[in-house]
Amino acid sequence: MLIVATVMTGGCAGTIAPRTSLSGPAREALLVLPGFGYSGDGERAIRALEPVMRAEGIDLYVPAYVTRSGLDESRQKLRRFIAERHLERYSRVHVFAFLAGGWTFNPLAEDAGLLPNLASIVYDRSPYQERAPRIAAEKLKILAWLRYGPVLFDVAKAPYPPLPRADVNVGMIVETSPTSFVRRYHEQARSYGPFAFDCAALAQPHDDCIFVAMNHTELYTRFAEVWPELRAFMRNRRFTAQAERTPPQHDTLATKAVAGGTR
């Protein structure tokens, strides 16, 4: 039975980092923190932007930090990655955190000494997909344990930990489409309460917040479409003027569930 693979198709992607150190006083670094949805397709989509970023003075880092052992161990692995890659040498460091990335990184950021040059962080948020770990833990307990181990259950039960740093520019990119997994378990997802897309409901103080008509899988594989917004925020503390800032007016999960059944 392979249904657990539709929770998040991760585990096949690896680390991305410069082959040689290009850091210097004029260079910056982008640390992308993938989560359970990080697949080979996602890695290729993000890696394809590496030359573009390098030409703009930005070194790209994508660690494979999520470990089966749990959130605490994942945080320690991420801490070691940051230290071993000497990200403190850059003039500025920016972070893009997919869902599990936020759960992992934010408690670490309480230590301002870890990344004293942290300038900005943009979070991928999804009122739909943030319920996927809990759905998997409750509906596919054994399969989820075999596939992901304790770390998925840690994320499923942990409330979102907001970034504790007031000196860092914060943006949010909110997905407005559900994945096939969430559509399949739409009744379970909805049983946890109404979906709140308003940025203020996402429990993260922020400087700007936009919405994208993508699901969680698409945000990985179409990362090139997100990059202009991420770059704008890194430079200006704001996303572009053309970005969508109006939250969805209705529950698209209900619409898609009716149209596509419970597949």
Secondary structure as GFF3:
##gff-version 3
##sequence-region A 1 263
A	DSSP	three_ten_helix	3	6	.	.	.	ID=ss1
A	DSSP	beta_strand	28	33	.	.	.	ID=ss2
A	DSSP	alpha_helix	40	47	.	.	.	ID=ss3
A	DSSP	alpha_helix	50	55	.	.	.	ID=ss4
A	DSSP	beta_strand	58	61	.	.	.	ID=ss5
A	DSSP	alpha_helix	71	84	.	.	.	ID=ss6
A	DSSP	three_ten_helix	87	89	.	.	.	ID=ss7
A	DSSP	beta_strand	92	97	.	.	.	ID=ss8
A	DSSP	alpha_helix	99	108	.	.	.	ID=ss9
A	DSSP	beta_strand	118	125	.	.	.	ID=ss10
A	DSSP	three_ten_helix	129	131	.	.	.	ID=ss11
A	DSSP	alpha_helix	132	139	.	.	.	ID=ss12
A	DSSP	alpha_helix	141	148	.	.	.	ID=ss13
A	DSSP	alpha_helix	150	157	.	.	.	ID=ss14
A	DSSP	beta_strand	169	175	.	.	.	ID=ss15
A	DSSP	alpha_helix	180	184	.	.	.	ID=ss16
A	DSSP	alpha_helix	186	191	.	.	.	ID=ss17
A	DSSP	three_ten_helix	199	202	.	.	.	ID=ss18
A	DSSP	beta_strand	208	212	.	.	.	ID=ss19
A	DSSP	alpha_helix	216	221	.	.	.	ID=ss20
A	DSSP	alpha_helix	223	236	.	.	.	ID=ss21
A	DSSP	alpha_helix	252	260	.	.	.	ID=ss22
###
